[in-house]
Amino acid sequence: MILVRSVKVLDKFRVLLEFSDGEQKNVDLEPLLRGPIFEPLKQNPSLFRSVRVDEELGTIVWDNGADIDPDVLYGTHVPAWMESEKTPAA
C-alpha cells in the first residue's frame, strides 16, 4: 500500500506529495474537492493551506475532518463519487 509521507502546498489547489515509495507528484486537488466536507477548503484558502499528513492514516487531512484516499492521490484509483457517475456502456 502506497502512503503519503509529505505534502507541500504549491499554489491555489496544487500540492507536491511525496509517497512511501519515494515518488513525488504534483497534484491538482481541485477536481477532488467535491461535497460538503470539501466546500470550506475551496472557499477558504487559509484552511486549504493547513493541509498536513496524518501519519496514522498515511494521507493528507485537514482540521475540518476532510481527507483524501492515498490511492486516489497516487493515481491508482478514482474517488467513489466518480465511480457512481460512470454510465454503463450501451
C-alpha positions in Angstrom: 0.0 0.0 0.0 1.3 3.4 -1.0 1.1 6.1 1.7 1.6 9.9 1.7 4.8 10.9 3.5 4.8 14.7 2.9 2.7 17.5 1.5 3.6 21.0 0.4 1.1 23.5 -1.0 2.4 25.0 -4.2 -0.4 27.3 -5.4 -4.2 27.5 -5.4 -5.2 23.8 -5.1 -1.9 22.2 -6.3 0.2 20.3 -3.8 3.5 18.4 -4.1 3.1 15.0 -2.5 5.9 12.5 -1.6 4.8 8.9 -1.3 6.2 6.0 0.6 7.8 4.5 -2.5 9.9 7.8 -2.9 7.9 9.1 -5.8 6.9 12.8 -5.8 3.8 14.0 -7.7 2.5 17.5 -8.3 -1.3 17.0 -7.9 -4.2 19.4 -8.6 -6.7 18.7 -5.9 -9.4 21.0 -7.2 -11.3 18.2 -9.1 -11.2 16.0 -6.0 -12.7 18.7 -3.7 -16.3 17.7 -4.1 -19.0 17.5 -1.4 -19.9 19.4 1.8 -16.7 18.4 3.7 -14.5 19.9 1.0 -16.6 23.1 0.4 -14.9 25.1 3.2 -11.5 24.2 1.7 -12.5 25.6 -1.6 -13.9 28.8 0.0 -11.1 29.4 2.5 -7.5 29.4 1.1 -6.1 29.5 4.7 -8.0 26.4 5.6 -6.8 24.6 2.4 -3.2 25.6 3.2 -3.5 24.0 6.6 -3.3 20.5 4.9 -1.0 18.1 6.7 -0.1 14.4 6.6 -1.7 12.2 9.2 0.9 9.5 9.7 -1.6 7.0 11.2 -3.9 7.3 8.1 -1.0 7.7 5.7 -2.7 10.5 3.8 -3.5 14.2 3.7 -6.0 15.6 6.1 -7.5 19.0 7.2 -8.7 20.1 10.6 -12.4 20.0 9.5 -12.2 16.2 9.1 -11.6 16.1 5.3 -9.1 13.6 3.9 -8.4 12.0 0.5 -7.5 8.4 -0.1 -3.8 8.0 -0.8 -4.6 5.6 -3.7 -6.6 8.4 -5.3 -3.8 10.9 -4.7 -1.3 8.4 -6.2 -3.5 8.0 -9.3 -4.3 4.3 -9.0 -7.9 4.7 -8.0 -10.7 7.2 -8.6 -12.9 8.7 -5.9 -16.1 6.7 -5.1 -18.3 9.5 -6.4 -16.6 9.3 -9.8 -17.3 5.6 -9.9 -21.0 6.2 -9.3 -21.1 8.8 -12.1 -19.8 6.4 -14.7 -22.5 5.5 -17.2 -22.7 1.9 -18.3 -21.7 1.2 -21.9 -24.6 0.8 -24.2 
